[in-house]
Amino acid sequence: MGVEVVDPRLESFGWKTYLQNRRGTSKITINKLVAVGAGLEKGQFLYCYLAKDKSDRSIVVVYLDGKPREKG
């Protein structure tokens, strides 16, 4: 499943994260200060989608409000 992001609006900050592999799953971590600053709570669902940016680079779009993307 993918969604094409033509012009993502980026905030003025970013962070580097790493991929954790355990048994049959992989996880992407979010720094605790970023999670607190974004108002995220433990156990909250985040909706994530694979996409491509204008340069055809693979990206992950994460909706932090607990709602899936709008269809259309």
mmCIF file as Biopython writes it, N, C-alpha, C and O atoms, coordinates in Angstrom:
data_model
#
loop_
_atom_site.group_PDB
_atom_site.id
_atom_site.type_symbol
_atom_site.label_atom_id
_atom_site.label_alt_id
_atom_site.label_comp_id
_atom_site.label_asym_id
_atom_site.label_entity_id
_atom_site.label_seq_id
_atom_site.pdbx_PDB_ins_code
_atom_site.Cartn_x
_atom_site.Cartn_y
_atom_site.Cartn_z
_atom_site.occupancy
_atom_site.B_iso_or_equiv
_atom_site.auth_seq_id
_atom_site.auth_asym_id
_atom_site.pdbx_PDB_model_num
ATOM 1   N N  . MET A ? 1  ? 0.850   -1.169  0.000  1.0 0.0 1  A 1 
ATOM 2   C CA . MET A ? 1  ? 0.000   0.000   0.000  1.0 0.0 1  A 1 
ATOM 3   C C  . MET A ? 1  ? 0.891   1.224   0.000  1.0 0.0 1  A 1 
ATOM 4   O O  . MET A ? 1  ? 1.834   1.292   0.788  1.0 0.0 1  A 1 
ATOM 5   N N  . GLY A ? 2  ? 0.626   2.173   -0.841 1.0 0.0 2  A 1 
ATOM 6   C CA . GLY A ? 2  ? 1.449   3.374   -0.881 1.0 0.0 2  A 1 
ATOM 7   C C  . GLY A ? 2  ? 0.631   4.595   -1.193 1.0 0.0 2  A 1 
ATOM 8   O O  . GLY A ? 2  ? -0.485  4.506   -1.704 1.0 0.0 2  A 1 
ATOM 9   N N  . VAL A ? 3  ? 1.198   5.734   -0.880 1.0 0.0 3  A 1 
ATOM 10  C CA . VAL A ? 3  ? 0.574   7.013   -1.174 1.0 0.0 3  A 1 
ATOM 11  C C  . VAL A ? 3  ? 1.683   7.938   -1.654 1.0 0.0 3  A 1 
ATOM 12  O O  . VAL A ? 3  ? 2.757   7.971   -1.054 1.0 0.0 3  A 1 
ATOM 13  N N  . GLU A ? 4  ? 1.448   8.680   -2.710 1.0 0.0 4  A 1 
ATOM 14  C CA . GLU A ? 4  ? 2.476   9.571   -3.234 1.0 0.0 4  A 1 
ATOM 15  C C  . GLU A ? 4  ? 2.367   10.927  -2.561 1.0 0.0 4  A 1 
ATOM 16  O O  . GLU A ? 4  ? 1.318   11.569  -2.594 1.0 0.0 4  A 1 
ATOM 17  N N  . VAL A ? 5  ? 3.454   11.350  -1.954 1.0 0.0 5  A 1 
ATOM 18  C CA . VAL A ? 5  ? 3.508   12.651  -1.309 1.0 0.0 5  A 1 
ATOM 19  C C  . VAL A ? 5  ? 4.245   13.588  -2.254 1.0 0.0 5  A 1 
ATOM 20  O O  . VAL A ? 5  ? 5.448   13.439  -2.469 1.0 0.0 5  A 1 
ATOM 21  N N  . VAL A ? 6  ? 3.535   14.541  -2.812 1.0 0.0 6  A 1 
ATOM 22  C CA . VAL A ? 6  ? 4.115   15.432  -3.809 1.0 0.0 6  A 1 
ATOM 23  C C  . VAL A ? 6  ? 4.924   16.541  -3.154 1.0 0.0 6  A 1 
ATOM 24  O O  . VAL A ? 6  ? 6.034   16.827  -3.603 1.0 0.0 6  A 1 
ATOM 25  N N  . ASP A ? 7  ? 4.412   17.164  -2.123 1.0 0.0 7  A 1 
ATOM 26  C CA . ASP A ? 7  ? 5.095   18.280  -1.484 1.0 0.0 7  A 1 
ATOM 27  C C  . ASP A ? 7  ? 4.848   18.250  0.015  1.0 0.0 7  A 1 
ATOM 28  O O  . ASP A ? 7  ? 4.022   19.011  0.518  1.0 0.0 7  A 1 
ATOM 29  N N  . PRO A ? 8  ? 5.554   17.378  0.741  1.0 0.0 8  A 1 
ATOM 30  C CA . PRO A ? 8  ? 5.298   17.294  2.171  1.0 0.0 8  A 1 
ATOM 31  C C  . PRO A ? 8  ? 5.738   18.567  2.881  1.0 0.0 8  A 1 
ATOM 32  O O  . PRO A ? 8  ? 6.802   19.115  2.593  1.0 0.0 8  A 1 
ATOM 33  N N  . ARG A ? 9  ? 4.909   19.031  3.811  1.0 0.0 9  A 1 
ATOM 34  C CA . ARG A ? 9  ? 5.272   20.193  4.620  1.0 0.0 9  A 1 
ATOM 35  C C  . ARG A ? 9  ? 6.071   19.675  5.804  1.0 0.0 9  A 1 
ATOM 36  O O  . ARG A ? 9  ? 5.577   18.880  6.602  1.0 0.0 9  A 1 
ATOM 37  N N  . LEU A ? 10 ? 7.287   20.125  5.906  1.0 0.0 10 A 1 
ATOM 38  C CA . LEU A ? 10 ? 8.148   19.641  6.976  1.0 0.0 10 A 1 
ATOM 39  C C  . LEU A ? 10 ? 8.281   20.709  8.053  1.0 0.0 10 A 1 
ATOM 40  O O  . LEU A ? 10 ? 8.384   21.899  7.759  1.0 0.0 10 A 1 
ATOM 41  N N  . GLU A ? 11 ? 8.276   20.266  9.292  1.0 0.0 11 A 1 
ATOM 42  C CA . GLU A ? 11 ? 8.515   21.175  10.399 1.0 0.0 11 A 1 
ATOM 43  C C  . GLU A ? 11 ? 9.990   21.562  10.386 1.0 0.0 11 A 1 
ATOM 44  O O  . GLU A ? 11 ? 10.761  21.054  9.571  1.0 0.0 11 A 1 
ATOM 45  N N  . SER A ? 12 ? 10.373  22.434  11.263 1.0 0.0 12 A 1 
ATOM 46  C CA . SER A ? 12 ? 11.738  22.953  11.268 1.0 0.0 12 A 1 
ATOM 47  C C  . SER A ? 12 ? 12.726  22.046  11.995 1.0 0.0 12 A 1 
ATOM 48  O O  . SER A ? 12 ? 13.880  22.427  12.187 1.0 0.0 12 A 1 
ATOM 49  N N  . PHE A ? 13 ? 12.299  20.864  12.398 1.0 0.0 13 A 1 
ATOM 50  C CA . PHE A ? 13 ? 13.231  19.960  13.062 1.0 0.0 13 A 1 
ATOM 51  C C  . PHE A ? 13 ? 13.062  18.546  12.525 1.0 0.0 13 A 1 
ATOM 52  O O  . PHE A ? 13 ? 12.026  18.196  11.960 1.0 0.0 13 A 1 
ATOM 53  N N  . GLY A ? 14 ? 14.077  17.763  12.708 1.0 0.0 14 A 1 
ATOM 54  C CA . GLY A ? 14 ? 14.056  16.365  12.298 1.0 0.0 14 A 1 
ATOM 55  C C  . GLY A ? 14 ? 14.941  15.574  13.246 1.0 0.0 14 A 1 
ATOM 56  O O  . GLY A ? 14 ? 15.619  16.160  14.090 1.0 0.0 14 A 1 
ATOM 57  N N  . TRP A ? 15 ? 14.946  14.279  13.121 1.0 0.0 15 A 1 
ATOM 58  C CA . TRP A ? 15 ? 15.778  13.447  13.967 1.0 0.0 15 A 1 
ATOM 59  C C  . TRP A ? 15 ? 16.136  12.186  13.227 1.0 0.0 15 A 1 
ATOM 60  O O  . TRP A ? 15 ? 15.451  11.777  12.290 1.0 0.0 15 A 1 
ATOM 61  N N  . LYS A ? 16 ? 17.224  11.571  13.662 1.0 0.0 16 A 1 
ATOM 62  C CA . LYS A ? 16 ? 17.659  10.315  13.077 1.0 0.0 16 A 1 
ATOM 63  C C  . LYS A ? 16 ? 17.154  9.196   13.973 1.0 0.0 16 A 1 
ATOM 64  O O  . LYS A ? 16 ? 17.187  9.306   15.198 1.0 0.0 16 A 1 
ATOM 65  N N  . THR A ? 17 ? 16.692  8.128   13.361 1.0 0.0 17 A 1 
ATOM 66  C CA . THR A ? 17 ? 16.202  6.987   14.105 1.0 0.0 17 A 1 
ATOM 67  C C  . THR A ? 17 ? 16.836  5.725   13.529 1.0 0.0 17 A 1 
ATOM 68  O O  . THR A ? 17 ? 17.508  5.783   12.500 1.0 0.0 17 A 1 
ATOM 69  N N  . TYR A ? 18 ? 16.633  4.621   14.167 1.0 0.0 18 A 1 
ATOM 70  C CA . TYR A ? 18 ? 17.196  3.375   13.673 1.0 0.0 18 A 1 
ATOM 71  C C  . TYR A ? 18 ? 16.141  2.279   13.691 1.0 0.0 18 A 1 
ATOM 72  O O  . TYR A ? 18 ? 15.116  2.377   14.365 1.0 0.0 18 A 1 
ATOM 73  N N  . LEU A ? 19 ? 16.425  1.248   12.938 1.0 0.0 19 A 1 
ATOM 74  C CA . LEU A ? 19 ? 15.516  0.120   12.806 1.0 0.0 19 A 1 
ATOM 75  C C  . LEU A ? 19 ? 15.943  -0.984  13.760 1.0 0.0 19 A 1 
ATOM 76  O O  . LEU A ? 19 ? 17.106  -1.385  13.765 1.0 0.0 19 A 1 
ATOM 77  N N  . GLN A ? 20 ? 15.012  -1.477  14.567 1.0 0.0 20 A 1 
ATOM 78  C CA . GLN A ? 20 ? 15.273  -2.587  15.481 1.0 0.0 20 A 1 
ATOM 79  C C  . GLN A ? 20 ? 14.617  -3.837  14.911 1.0 0.0 20 A 1 
ATOM 80  O O  . GLN A ? 20 ? 13.433  -3.823  14.571 1.0 0.0 20 A 1 
ATOM 81  N N  . ASN A ? 21 ? 15.381  -4.909  14.807 1.0 0.0 21 A 1 
ATOM 82  C CA . ASN A ? 21 ? 14.840  -6.184  14.334 1.0 0.0 21 A 1 
ATOM 83  C C  . ASN A ? 21 ? 14.805  -7.168  15.491 1.0 0.0 21 A 1 
ATOM 84  O O  . ASN A ? 21 ? 15.811  -7.387  16.165 1.0 0.0 21 A 1 
ATOM 85  N N  . ARG A ? 22 ? 13.630  -7.760  15.715 1.0 0.0 22 A 1 
ATOM 86  C CA . ARG A ? 22 ? 13.457  -8.782  16.746 1.0 0.0 22 A 1 
ATOM 87  C C  . ARG A ? 22 ? 12.578  -9.883  16.183 1.0 0.0 22 A 1 
ATOM 88  O O  . ARG A ? 22 ? 11.448  -9.635  15.760 1.0 0.0 22 A 1 
ATOM 89  N N  . ARG A ? 23 ? 13.079  -11.046 16.181 1.0 0.0 23 A 1 
ATOM 90  C CA . ARG A ? 23 ? 12.333  -12.206 15.702 1.0 0.0 23 A 1 
ATOM 91  C C  . ARG A ? 23 ? 11.626  -11.906 14.389 1.0 0.0 23 A 1 
ATOM 92  O O  . ARG A ? 23 ? 12.295  -11.721 13.371 1.0 0.0 23 A 1 
ATOM 93  N N  . GLY A ? 24 ? 10.297  -11.850 14.376 1.0 0.0 24 A 1 
ATOM 94  C CA . GLY A ? 24 ? 9.545   -11.653 13.142 1.0 0.0 24 A 1 
ATOM 95  C C  . GLY A ? 24 ? 9.075   -10.234 12.907 1.0 0.0 24 A 1 
ATOM 96  O O  . GLY A ? 24 ? 8.292   -9.990  11.989 1.0 0.0 24 A 1 
ATOM 97  N N  . THR A ? 25 ? 9.541   -9.278  13.727 1.0 0.0 25 A 1 
ATOM 98  C CA . THR A ? 25 ? 9.071   -7.900  13.565 1.0 0.0 25 A 1 
ATOM 99  C C  . THR A ? 25 ? 10.244  -6.929  13.480 1.0 0.0 25 A 1 
ATOM 100 O O  . THR A ? 25 ? 11.353  -7.228  13.925 1.0 0.0 25 A 1 
ATOM 101 N N  . SER A ? 26 ? 9.980   -5.784  12.911 1.0 0.0 26 A 1 
ATOM 102 C CA . SER A ? 26 ? 10.940  -4.682  12.876 1.0 0.0 26 A 1 
ATOM 103 C C  . SER A ? 26 ? 10.251  -3.456  13.446 1.0 0.0 26 A 1 
ATOM 104 O O  . SER A ? 26 ? 9.049   -3.271  13.251 1.0 0.0 26 A 1 
ATOM 105 N N  . LYS A ? 27 ? 10.995  -2.621  14.145 1.0 0.0 27 A 1 
ATOM 106 C CA . LYS A ? 27 ? 10.435  -1.424  14.772 1.0 0.0 27 A 1 
ATOM 107 C C  . LYS A ? 27 ? 11.286  -0.214  14.428 1.0 0.0 27 A 1 
ATOM 108 O O  . LYS A ? 27 ? 12.509  -0.305  14.320 1.0 0.0 27 A 1 
ATOM 109 N N  . ILE A ? 28 ? 10.619  0.921   14.259 1.0 0.0 28 A 1 
ATOM 110 C CA . ILE A ? 28 ? 11.295  2.197   14.118 1.0 0.0 28 A 1 
ATOM 111 C C  . ILE A ? 28 ? 11.040  2.955   15.410 1.0 0.0 28 A 1 
ATOM 112 O O  . ILE A ? 28 ? 9.892   3.089   15.832 1.0 0.0 28 A 1 
ATOM 113 N N  . THR A ? 29 ? 12.080  3.446   16.034 1.0 0.0 29 A 1 
ATOM 114 C CA . THR A ? 29 ? 11.922  4.120   17.314 1.0 0.0 29 A 1 
ATOM 115 C C  . THR A ? 29 ? 11.741  5.623   17.123 1.0 0.0 29 A 1 
ATOM 116 O O  . THR A ? 29 ? 12.191  6.198   16.133 1.0 0.0 29 A 1 
ATOM 117 N N  . ILE A ? 30 ? 11.076  6.240   18.088 1.0 0.0 30 A 1 
ATOM 118 C CA . ILE A ? 30 ? 10.929  7.686   18.134 1.0 0.0 30 A 1 
ATOM 119 C C  . ILE A ? 30 ? 11.520  8.143   19.463 1.0 0.0 30 A 1 
ATOM 120 O O  . ILE A ? 30 ? 11.176  7.596   20.511 1.0 0.0 30 A 1 
ATOM 121 N N  . ASN A ? 31 ? 12.389  9.120   19.434 1.0 0.0 31 A 1 
ATOM 122 C CA . ASN A ? 31 ? 13.005  9.655   20.632 1.0 0.0 31 A 1 
ATOM 123 C C  . ASN A ? 31 ? 11.920  10.085  21.618 1.0 0.0 31 A 1 
ATOM 124 O O  . ASN A ? 31 ? 10.907  10.658  21.217 1.0 0.0 31 A 1 
ATOM 125 N N  . LYS A ? 32 ? 12.130  9.809   22.903 1.0 0.0 32 A 1 
ATOM 126 C CA . LYS A ? 32 ? 11.131  10.112  23.931 1.0 0.0 32 A 1 
ATOM 127 C C  . LYS A ? 32 ? 10.791  11.600  23.970 1.0 0.0 32 A 1 
ATOM 128 O O  . LYS A ? 32 ? 9.623   11.950  24.139 1.0 0.0 32 A 1 
ATOM 129 N N  . LEU A ? 33 ? 11.776  12.484  23.817 1.0 0.0 33 A 1 
ATOM 130 C CA . LEU A ? 33 ? 11.511  13.920  23.836 1.0 0.0 33 A 1 
ATOM 131 C C  . LEU A ? 33 ? 10.643  14.339  22.654 1.0 0.0 33 A 1 
ATOM 132 O O  . LEU A ? 33 ? 9.813   15.239  22.777 1.0 0.0 33 A 1 
ATOM 133 N N  . VAL A ? 34 ? 10.834  13.687  21.510 1.0 0.0 34 A 1 
ATOM 134 C CA . VAL A ? 34 ? 9.996   13.964  20.343 1.0 0.0 34 A 1 
ATOM 135 C C  . VAL A ? 34 ? 8.573   13.493  20.612 1.0 0.0 34 A 1 
ATOM 136 O O  . VAL A ? 34 ? 7.616   14.205  20.304 1.0 0.0 34 A 1 
ATOM 137 N N  . ALA A ? 35 ? 8.424   12.298  21.185 1.0 0.0 35 A 1 
ATOM 138 C CA . ALA A ? 35 ? 7.096   11.762  21.490 1.0 0.0 35 A 1 
ATOM 139 C C  . ALA A ? 35 ? 6.361   12.656  22.483 1.0 0.0 35 A 1 
ATOM 140 O O  . ALA A ? 35 ? 5.174   12.929  22.306 1.0 0.0 35 A 1 
ATOM 141 N N  . VAL A ? 36 ? 7.042   13.108  23.511 1.0 0.0 36 A 1 
ATOM 142 C CA . VAL A ? 36 ? 6.421   13.991  24.507 1.0 0.0 36 A 1 
ATOM 143 C C  . VAL A ? 36 ? 6.057   15.325  23.856 1.0 0.0 36 A 1 
ATOM 144 O O  . VAL A ? 36 ? 4.960   15.841  24.071 1.0 0.0 36 A 1 
ATOM 145 N N  . GLY A ? 37 ? 6.969   15.880  23.066 1.0 0.0 37 A 1 
ATOM 146 C CA . GLY A ? 37 ? 6.713   17.152  22.394 1.0 0.0 37 A 1 
ATOM 147 C C  . GLY A ? 37 ? 5.553   17.091  21.420 1.0 0.0 37 A 1 
ATOM 148 O O  . GLY A ? 37 ? 4.864   18.089  21.206 1.0 0.0 37 A 1 
ATOM 149 N N  . ALA A ? 38 ? 5.330   15.909  20.819 1.0 0.0 38 A 1 
ATOM 150 C CA . ALA A ? 38 ? 4.224   15.738  19.872 1.0 0.0 38 A 1 
ATOM 151 C C  . ALA A ? 38 ? 2.931   15.326  20.576 1.0 0.0 38 A 1 
ATOM 152 O O  . ALA A ? 38 ? 1.901   15.155  19.925 1.0 0.0 38 A 1 
ATOM 153 N N  . GLY A ? 39 ? 2.976   15.167  21.901 1.0 0.0 39 A 1 
ATOM 154 C CA . GLY A ? 39 ? 1.778   14.799  22.660 1.0 0.0 39 A 1 
ATOM 155 C C  . GLY A ? 39 ? 1.381   13.346  22.513 1.0 0.0 39 A 1 
ATOM 156 O O  . GLY A ? 39 ? 0.208   13.009  22.675 1.0 0.0 39 A 1 
ATOM 157 N N  . LEU A ? 40 ? 2.335   12.474  22.207 1.0 0.0 40 A 1 
ATOM 158 C CA . LEU A ? 40 ? 2.032   11.049  22.048 1.0 0.0 40 A 1 
ATOM 159 C C  . LEU A ? 40 ? 2.008   10.363  23.405 1.0 0.0 40 A 1 
ATOM 160 O O  . LEU A ? 40 ? 2.749   10.734  24.315 1.0 0.0 40 A 1 
ATOM 161 N N  . GLU A ? 41 ? 1.148   9.359   23.529 1.0 0.0 41 A 1 
ATOM 162 C CA . GLU A ? 41 ? 1.042   8.609   24.773 1.0 0.0 41 A 1 
ATOM 163 C C  . GLU A ? 41 ? 1.326   7.135   24.524 1.0 0.0 41 A 1 
ATOM 164 O O  . GLU A ? 41 ? 1.099   6.629   23.425 1.0 0.0 41 A 1 
ATOM 165 N N  . LYS A ? 42 ? 1.819   6.454   25.538 1.0 0.0 42 A 1 
ATOM 166 C CA . LYS A ? 42 ? 2.119   5.028   25.438 1.0 0.0 42 A 1 
ATOM 167 C C  . LYS A ? 42 ? 0.865   4.264   25.031 1.0 0.0 42 A 1 
ATOM 168 O O  . LYS A ? 42 ? -0.203  4.475   25.607 1.0 0.0 42 A 1 
ATOM 169 N N  . GLY A ? 43 ? 0.984   3.387   24.052 1.0 0.0 43 A 1 
ATOM 170 C CA . GLY A ? 43 ? -0.136  2.576   23.591 1.0 0.0 43 A 1 
ATOM 171 C C  . GLY A ? 43 ? -0.974  3.231   22.498 1.0 0.0 43 A 1 
ATOM 172 O O  . GLY A ? 43 ? -1.875  2.599   21.945 1.0 0.0 43 A 1 
ATOM 173 N N  . GLN A ? 44 ? -0.686  4.483   22.185 1.0 0.0 44 A 1 
ATOM 174 C CA . GLN A ? 44 ? -1.444  5.190   21.141 1.0 0.0 44 A 1 
ATOM 175 C C  . GLN A ? 44 ? -1.120  4.600   19.771 1.0 0.0 44 A 1 
ATOM 176 O O  . GLN A ? 44 ? 0.033   4.273   19.488 1.0 0.0 44 A 1 
ATOM 177 N N  . PHE A ? 45 ? -2.143  4.465   18.920 1.0 0.0 45 A 1 
ATOM 178 C CA . PHE A ? 45 ? -1.939  3.977   17.565 1.0 0.0 45 A 1 
ATOM 179 C C  . PHE A ? 45 ? -1.502  5.117   16.658 1.0 0.0 45 A 1 
ATOM 180 O O  . PHE A ? 45 ? -2.034  6.225   16.732 1.0 0.0 45 A 1 
ATOM 181 N N  . LEU A ? 46 ? -0.536  4.835   15.808 1.0 0.0 46 A 1 
ATOM 182 C CA . LEU A ? 46 ? -0.085  5.772   14.785 1.0 0.0 46 A 1 
ATOM 183 C C  . LEU A ? 46 ? -0.299  5.101   13.438 1.0 0.0 46 A 1 
ATOM 184 O O  . LEU A ? 46 ? 0.039   3.928   13.272 1.0 0.0 46 A 1 
ATOM 185 N N  . TYR A ? 47 ? -0.848  5.818   12.486 1.0 0.0 47 A 1 
ATOM 186 C CA . TYR A ? 47 ? -1.059  5.259   11.154 1.0 0.0 47 A 1 
ATOM 187 C C  . TYR A ? 47 ? 0.106   5.646   10.264 1.0 0.0 47 A 1 
ATOM 188 O O  . TYR A ? 47 ? 0.426   6.826   10.118 1.0 0.0 47 A 1 
ATOM 189 N N  . CYS A ? 48 ? 0.742   4.637   9.667  1.0 0.0 48 A 1 
ATOM 190 C CA . CYS A ? 48 ? 1.952   4.835   8.869  1.0 0.0 48 A 1 
ATOM 191 C C  . CYS A ? 48 ? 1.722   4.330   7.445  1.0 0.0 48 A 1 
ATOM 192 O O  . CYS A ? 48 ? 1.065   3.312   7.228  1.0 0.0 48 A 1 
ATOM 193 N N  . TYR A ? 49 ? 2.275   5.060   6.490  1.0 0.0 49 A 1 
ATOM 194 C CA . TYR A ? 49 ? 2.115   4.710   5.078  1.0 0.0 49 A 1 
ATOM 195 C C  . TYR A ? 49 ? 3.435   4.872   4.357  1.0 0.0 49 A 1 
ATOM 196 O O  . TYR A ? 49 ? 4.195   5.799   4.635  1.0 0.0 49 A 1 
ATOM 197 N N  . LEU A ? 50 ? 3.708   3.967   3.430  1.0 0.0 50 A 1 
ATOM 198 C CA . LEU A ? 50 ? 4.883   4.090   2.571  1.0 0.0 50 A 1 
ATOM 199 C C  . LEU A ? 50 ? 4.551   5.027   1.427  1.0 0.0 50 A 1 
ATOM 200 O O  . LEU A ? 50 ? 3.433   5.015   0.911  1.0 0.0 50 A 1 
ATOM 201 N N  . ALA A ? 51 ? 5.527   5.846   1.026  1.0 0.0 51 A 1 
ATOM 202 C CA . ALA A ? 51 ? 5.279   6.825   -0.031 1.0 0.0 51 A 1 
ATOM 203 C C  . ALA A ? 51 ? 6.590   7.147   -0.741 1.0 0.0 51 A 1 
ATOM 204 O O  . ALA A ? 51 ? 7.647   6.631   -0.379 1.0 0.0 51 A 1 
ATOM 205 N N  . LYS A ? 52 ? 6.509   7.991   -1.738 1.0 0.0 52 A 1 
ATOM 206 C CA . LYS A ? 52 ? 7.670   8.496   -2.479 1.0 0.0 52 A 1 
ATOM 207 C C  . LYS A ? 52 ? 7.598   10.017  -2.469 1.0 0.0 52 A 1 
ATOM 208 O O  . LYS A ? 52 ? 6.513   10.587  -2.580 1.0 0.0 52 A 1 
ATOM 209 N N  . ASP A ? 53 ? 8.743   10.676  -2.336 1.0 0.0 53 A 1 
ATOM 210 C CA . ASP A ? 53 ? 8.746   12.129  -2.428 1.0 0.0 53 A 1 
ATOM 211 C C  . ASP A ? 53 ? 8.995   12.553  -3.877 1.0 0.0 53 A 1 
ATOM 212 O O  . ASP A ? 53 ? 9.047   11.710  -4.772 1.0 0.0 53 A 1 
ATOM 213 N N  . LYS A ? 54 ? 9.151   13.869  -4.107 1.0 0.0 54 A 1 
ATOM 214 C CA . LYS A ? 54 ? 9.328   14.372  -5.471 1.0 0.0 54 A 1 
ATOM 215 C C  . LYS A ? 54 ? 10.566  13.810  -6.146 1.0 0.0 54 A 1 
ATOM 216 O O  . LYS A ? 54 ? 10.602  13.687  -7.370 1.0 0.0 54 A 1 
ATOM 217 N N  . SER A ? 55 ? 11.574  13.469  -5.367 1.0 0.0 55 A 1 
ATOM 218 C CA . SER A ? 55 ? 12.821  12.929  -5.909 1.0 0.0 55 A 1 
ATOM 219 C C  . SER A ? 55 ? 12.801  11.414  -6.028 1.0 0.0 55 A 1 
ATOM 220 O O  . SER A ? 55 ? 13.834  10.796  -6.284 1.0 0.0 55 A 1 
ATOM 221 N N  . ASP A ? 56 ? 11.624  10.810  -5.842 1.0 0.0 56 A 1 
ATOM 222 C CA . ASP A ? 56 ? 11.430  9.367   -5.929 1.0 0.0 56 A 1 
ATOM 223 C C  . ASP A ? 56 ? 12.148  8.607   -4.810 1.0 0.0 56 A 1 
ATOM 224 O O  . ASP A ? 56 ? 12.459  7.425   -4.958 1.0 0.0 56 A 1 
ATOM 225 N N  . ARG A ? 57 ? 12.408  9.291   -3.687 1.0 0.0 57 A 1 
ATOM 226 C CA . ARG A ? 57 ? 12.992  8.631   -2.516 1.0 0.0 57 A 1 
ATOM 227 C C  . ARG A ? 57 ? 11.862  8.043   -1.683 1.0 0.0 57 A 1 
ATOM 228 O O  . ARG A ? 57 ? 10.792  8.641   -1.563 1.0 0.0 57 A 1 
ATOM 229 N N  . SER A ? 58 ? 12.101  6.884   -1.116 1.0 0.0 58 A 1 
ATOM 230 C CA . SER A ? 58 ? 11.105  6.236   -0.258 1.0 0.0 58 A 1 
ATOM 231 C C  . SER A ? 58 ? 11.016  6.975   1.069  1.0 0.0 58 A 1 
ATOM 232 O O  . SER A ? 58 ? 12.031  7.334   1.665  1.0 0.0 58 A 1 
ATOM 233 N N  . ILE A ? 59 ? 9.778   7.198   1.527  1.0 0.0 59 A 1 
ATOM 234 C CA . ILE A ? 59 ? 9.548   7.841   2.818  1.0 0.0 59 A 1 
ATOM 235 C C  . ILE A ? 59 ? 8.436   7.103   3.554  1.0 0.0 59 A 1 
ATOM 236 O O  . ILE A ? 59 ? 7.684   6.335   2.954  1.0 0.0 59 A 1 
ATOM 237 N N  . VAL A ? 60 ? 8.342   7.341   4.845  1.0 0.0 60 A 1 
ATOM 238 C CA . VAL A ? 60 ? 7.246   6.833   5.668  1.0 0.0 60 A 1 
ATOM 239 C C  . VAL A ? 60 ? 6.488   8.043   6.177  1.0 0.0 60 A 1 
ATOM 240 O O  . VAL A ? 60 ? 7.075   8.937   6.787  1.0 0.0 60 A 1 
ATOM 241 N N  . VAL A ? 61 ? 5.193   8.076   5.930  1.0 0.0 61 A 1 
ATOM 242 C CA . VAL A ? 61 ? 4.326   9.142   6.423  1.0 0.0 61 A 1 
ATOM 243 C C  . VAL A ? 61 ? 3.621   8.606   7.660  1.0 0.0 61 A 1 
ATOM 244 O O  . VAL A ? 61 ? 2.991   7.550   7.606  1.0 0.0 61 A 1 
ATOM 245 N N  . VAL A ? 62 ? 3.720   9.325   8.774  1.0 0.0 62 A 1 
ATOM 246 C CA . VAL A ? 62 ? 3.123   8.891   10.033 1.0 0.0 62 A 1 
ATOM 247 C C  . VAL A ? 62 ? 2.121   9.949   10.482 1.0 0.0 62 A 1 
ATOM 248 O O  . VAL A ? 62 ? 2.478   11.112  10.670 1.0 0.0 62 A 1 
ATOM 249 N N  . TYR A ? 63 ? 0.876   9.542   10.651 1.0 0.0 63 A 1 
ATOM 250 C CA . TYR A ? 63 ? -0.157  10.432  11.180 1.0 0.0 63 A 1 
ATOM 251 C C  . TYR A ? 63 ? -0.175  10.286  12.701 1.0 0.0 63 A 1 
ATOM 252 O O  . TYR A ? 63 ? -0.385  9.190   13.221 1.0 0.0 63 A 1 
ATOM 253 N N  . LEU A ? 64 ? 0.043   11.381  13.402 1.0 0.0 64 A 1 
ATOM 254 C CA . LEU A ? 64 ? 0.179   11.352  14.855 1.0 0.0 64 A 1 
ATOM 255 C C  . LEU A ? 64 ? -1.129  11.562  15.599 1.0 0.0 64 A 1 
ATOM 256 O O  . LEU A ? 64 ? -1.154  11.503  16.828 1.0 0.0 64 A 1 
ATOM 257 N N  . ASP A ? 65 ? -2.224  11.808  14.870 1.0 0.0 65 A 1 
ATOM 258 C CA . ASP A ? 65 ? -3.492  12.101  15.544 1.0 0.0 65 A 1 
ATOM 259 C C  . ASP A ? 65 ? -4.355  10.862  15.773 1.0 0.0 65 A 1 
ATOM 260 O O  . ASP A ? 65 ? -5.482  10.983  16.253 1.0 0.0 65 A 1 
ATOM 261 N N  . GLY A ? 66 ? -3.850  9.675   15.441 1.0 0.0 66 A 1 
ATOM 262 C CA . GLY A ? 66 ? -4.599  8.450   15.695 1.0 0.0 66 A 1 
ATOM 263 C C  . GLY A ? 66 ? -5.691  8.171   14.689 1.0 0.0 66 A 1 
ATOM 264 O O  . GLY A ? 66 ? -6.531  7.302   14.920 1.0 0.0 66 A 1 
ATOM 265 N N  . LYS A ? 67 ? -5.699  8.892   13.568 1.0 0.0 67 A 1 
ATOM 266 C CA . LYS A ? 67 ? -6.714  8.686   12.543 1.0 0.0 67 A 1 
ATOM 267 C C  . LYS A ? 67 ? -6.041  8.227   11.247 1.0 0.0 67 A 1 
ATOM 268 O O  . LYS A ? 67 ? -4.950  8.699   10.926 1.0 0.0 67 A 1 
ATOM 269 N N  . PRO A ? 68 ? -6.667  7.319   10.500 1.0 0.0 68 A 1 
ATOM 270 C CA . PRO A ? 68 ? -6.090  6.905   9.207  1.0 0.0 68 A 1 
ATOM 271 C C  . PRO A ? 68 ? -6.175  8.043   8.186  1.0 0.0 68 A 1 
ATOM 272 O O  . PRO A ? 68 ? -6.908  9.015   8.371  1.0 0.0 68 A 1 
ATOM 273 N N  . ARG A ? 69 ? -5.411  7.896   7.113  1.0 0.0 69 A 1 
ATOM 274 C CA . ARG A ? 69 ? -5.417  8.929   6.068  1.0 0.0 69 A 1 
ATOM 275 C C  . ARG A ? 69 ? -6.796  9.003   5.432  1.0 0.0 69 A 1 
ATOM 276 O O  . ARG A ? 69 ? -7.562  8.039   5.454  1.0 0.0 69 A 1 
ATOM 277 N N  . GLU A ? 70 ? -7.095  10.161  4.868  1.0 0.0 70 A 1 
ATOM 278 C CA . GLU A ? 70 ? -8.359  10.335  4.172  1.0 0.0 70 A 1 
ATOM 279 C C  . GLU A ? 70 ? -8.258  9.717   2.785  1.0 0.0 70 A 1 
ATOM 280 O O  . GLU A ? 70 ? -7.273  9.932   2.079  1.0 0.0 70 A 1 
ATOM 281 N N  . LYS A ? 71 ? -9.235  8.977   2.406  1.0 0.0 71 A 1 
ATOM 282 C CA . LYS A ? 71 ? -9.267  8.360   1.071  1.0 0.0 71 A 1 
ATOM 283 C C  . LYS A ? 71 ? -9.630  9.407   0.039  1.0 0.0 71 A 1 
ATOM 284 O O  . LYS A ? 71 ? -10.456 10.288  0.280  1.0 0.0 71 A 1 
ATOM 285 N N  . GLY A ? 72 ? -8.990  9.292   -1.121 1.0 0.0 72 A 1 
ATOM 286 C CA . GLY A ? 72 ? -9.398  10.207  -2.164 1.0 0.0 72 A 1 
ATOM 287 C C  . GLY A ? 72 ? -8.352  10.809  -2.910 1.0 0.0 72 A 1 
ATOM 288 O O  . GLY A ? 72 ? -8.616  11.601  -3.816 1.0 0.0 72 A 1 
#
